[in-house]
């Protein structure tokens, strides 16, 4: 093998500086595009999990009322972002930076920031809703007054600038 062919062989085995810079630039662009999407998905998952937790607490409270044969109340403090199902000692926190709103019967308001959704032994309730919001996203947990049924409804996120 001649010295010329050895030089050609060694150049073919590696990458040029230009190729490495181009690959790093492409990786940086992909990272910049995908990172905010991952953060949004994580925030959405946290909010959806919180909504499911509230829905489970409401269903548990309804079951408690039916099983005990007496009214039971789900309580939420919208200012401190805390809630509690009937019969449970532990207060559950909602994720940090979550905006919380409670829509309930006036008779179930316990003050300016706290209120109840009450369930009765026949399964019915005072009805109402708990709305969770974060980063332009909203999830509603609705309670039907007649049946006491609980449902979760995600509101679509509008794209930025709209």
C-alpha positions in Angstrom: 0.0 0.0 0.0 1.4 3.4 -0.9 1.4 6.5 1.2 -1.2 8.1 -1.0 -3.7 5.2 -0.6 -3.1 5.2 3.2 -4.1 8.9 3.4 -7.2 8.4 1.4 -8.2 5.4 3.6 -7.7 7.4 6.8 -9.9 10.3 5.6 -12.8 7.9 4.7 -13.0 6.4 8.2 -14.1 9.6 10.1 -16.4 12.6 10.0 -15.4 16.1 8.9 -15.9 19.0 11.2 -18.6 20.3 8.9 -20.5 17.1 9.2 -20.3 17.1 13.0 -21.5 20.7 13.2 -24.4 20.0 10.9 -25.4 16.9 13.0 -25.2 19.0 16.2 -27.3 21.8 14.7 -30.0 19.3 13.6 -30.0 17.8 17.1 -30.3 21.2 18.7 -33.2 22.2 16.5 -35.0 18.9 17.3 -34.3 19.4 21.0 -35.6 22.9 21.0 -38.9 21.8 19.3 -39.5 18.7 21.4 -38.6 20.1 24.8 -41.5 22.5 25.2 -43.9 19.8 23.9 -42.7 17.4 26.6 -43.2 20.1 29.3 -46.7 20.8 28.0 -47.5 17.1 28.0 -46.2 16.7 31.6 -48.3 19.7 32.8 -51.3 18.2 31.0 -50.8 14.8 32.6 -50.5 16.4 36.1 -53.8 18.4 35.5 -55.6 15.3 34.1 -54.4 13.2 37.1 -55.7 15.9 39.5 -59.0 15.9 37.7 -59.3 12.1 38.0 -58.4 12.4 41.7 -61.2 14.8 42.3 -63.6 12.7 40.2 -62.6 9.6 42.3 -63.1 11.6 45.6 -66.6 12.7 44.4 -67.6 9.2 43.5 -66.3 7.9 46.8 -68.4 10.6 48.6 -71.5 9.5 46.6 -70.8 5.9 47.6 -70.4 6.9 51.2 -73.8 8.6 51.2 -75.5 5.6 49.7 -73.8 3.1 51.9 -74.3 5.1 55.2 -77.9 6.1 54.3 -77.2 9.7 55.1 -75.9 12.8 53.2 -72.1 13.1 52.7 -70.1 16.1 51.4 -67.1 16.5 49.2 -65.2 19.7 50.4 -62.8 21.8 48.4 -60.9 25.0 49.3 -60.2 26.8 46.0 -57.8 29.3 47.5 -55.5 26.7 49.0 -56.1 24.1 46.3 -57.1 21.4 48.7 -60.0 18.9 48.7 -61.3 16.1 50.8 -63.8 13.3 50.2 -66.4 12.4 52.9 -65.1 9.8 55.3 -61.5 10.5 54.5 -59.2 12.2 57.1 -56.5 13.2 54.6 -56.8 16.4 52.7 -55.5 16.1 49.1 -53.5 18.9 47.5 -53.8 19.9 43.8 -50.7 20.6 41.7 -48.8 23.8 42.2 -50.0 26.7 40.0 -53.4 25.2 39.4 -56.3 27.6 39.3 -59.4 26.1 40.9 -63.0 27.1 40.7 -66.0 25.6 42.5 -69.6 25.9 41.2 -72.1 24.7 43.8 -75.4 25.5 45.4 -75.4 28.6 47.5 -76.5 26.6 50.5 -73.2 24.6 50.1 -70.9 27.6 50.3 -68.8 27.6 53.5 -67.2 30.9 52.9 -65.6 32.8 50.1 -63.1 30.1 49.2 -64.5 26.9 50.5 -67.6 24.9 49.6 -69.2 21.4 49.3 -70.9 19.2 46.8 -73.3 17.1 48.8 -74.6 13.7 47.9 -77.7 12.1 49.3 -78.6 8.5 50.2 -80.6 8.0 46.9 -77.4 8.9 44.9 -78.6 12.4 43.9 -76.6 15.5 44.8 -76.7 19.2 45.1 -74.8 19.2 41.8 -72.0 21.4 40.7 -68.6 21.5 39.1 -64.9 21.8 39.9 -62.8 23.5 37.3 -59.1 23.1 37.1 -57.0 25.4 34.9 -53.3 25.7 34.1 -51.2 27.0 31.2 -54.2 27.9 29.0 -55.8 24.5 29.6 -59.0 23.7 31.5 -60.6 20.5 32.8 -64.1 20.4 34.3 -65.3 17.8 36.7 -69.1 17.9 36.6 -71.6 16.4 39.0 -75.2 15.9 37.8 -77.6 17.0 40.5 -80.3 14.4 39.6 -78.2 11.3 39.3 -75.1 12.3 41.2 -73.1 11.0 38.2 -69.5 12.4 37.9 -67.9 13.2 34.6 -64.6 14.7 33.5 -64.5 17.0 30.4 -61.2 18.4 29.0 -61.5 21.7 27.2 -59.3 21.9 24.1 -56.2 24.2 24.3 -56.2 27.0 21.8 -52.9 27.5 20.1 -50.8 30.5 21.2 -51.8 33.8 19.6 -55.5 33.0 19.1 
